[in-house]
Amino acid sequence: MATNIGMMDSAYFVGRSEILAWINSTLQLNLSKVEEACSGAVHCQLMDAAHPGIVPMHKVNFDAKNEYEMIQNYKVLQDVFNKMKITKHIEVSKLVKGRPLDNLEFMQWMKRYCDSVNGGVLYSYNPLERRETSKGGKEVSKKSAPSQSNTKSSATAPKTQTSHNARRNDVNTGNQSGKASSRPSSSGGPAYDEQITELKLSVDSLEKERDFYFAKLRDIEILCQCPEIENLAAVEAIKRILYATDDSASVVAEAQAMISKHQNEAVLLSPISEFPEDEPKLDTQKRKNIINVDVDHAANTTLSPRQKISDVSDVHCSGSPLLTY
């Protein structure tokens, strides 16, 4: 039993006409638009048809016109979902607005779910009887009854008309053919309405997709404006692409060039020692020279004159060539 299905599931590719035909045949209604079911009453009865008796139909309001009345129907539907442990989220705030795309998507899910229950087979379910206990249910049944009788009479009307036309002469037949040829132009209204509805659905889908990607780009822009990273080369390259006014491919090339240039500058500015091994030796030698000078100076200042003379005599006795007489 399907409760959560992905957006790429085949259920979301079911057309509007098929959805309407399924609703009208299941509940014996006469809906011409999917958004006419935005009150939530139809959804409640569809769940009642899938699980007979589980929906308290006396709480369902088929005459709901205001949003607060529609919300009450969706509360009943949510209670049924909770009983059946269905985790599908109901976007009530969108559905009560009557937007075609949102209502179509939710109704597509409803059809997918109802088809998964007992293979979509309804056993001895009487939608008219179940609807009588609901508020406004009788009025809805009365409105749908004449339309169903009209469809039956319209199906038998062509047969009588053809038999009547067969008895007429050639002139009358020609006139009838002229009238028949003019009928498609007068019956083009519903076809145009259906095309307009389909276009509205496509526009709503495109707007939703546009808003989704715009929000992503806005998040990236806010992240690039953080003081900690806004001066990085990669961030500057991203800004170059975000704020580009043309769709040329050179924008990406320029952003890549900015990153490459920064990397080259970083390599040139990195400190490199030419003689890494000689510098420690020079420092050590300098320290030794400084220490020797300090020791000699200290020795000369601490020795007494008698000690200095004895040192000189020692040098003379040793035959040092440094002293001459």
Secondary structure, DSSP 8 states (H G I E B T S, - for coil): --SS--TTSGGGG--HHHHHHHHHHHHT---SSGGGGTTSHHHHHHHHHHSTT-S-GGG-BTT--SHHHHHHHHHHHHHHHHHTT------HHHHTTT-HHHHHHHHHHHHHHHHHSGGG---S--HHHHHTTSBTHHHHHHHHHHHHHHHHHHHHHHHHHHHHHHTS-HHHHHHHHHHHHHHHHHTHHHHHHHHHHHHHHHHHHHHHHHHHHHHHHHHHHHHHT-TTTTTSHHHHHHHHHHT-SS--THHHHHHHHHHHHHHHHHHHHS---S-TTHHHHHHHHHHHHHHHHHHHHHHHHHS-HHHHHHHHHHHHHTT-TT---
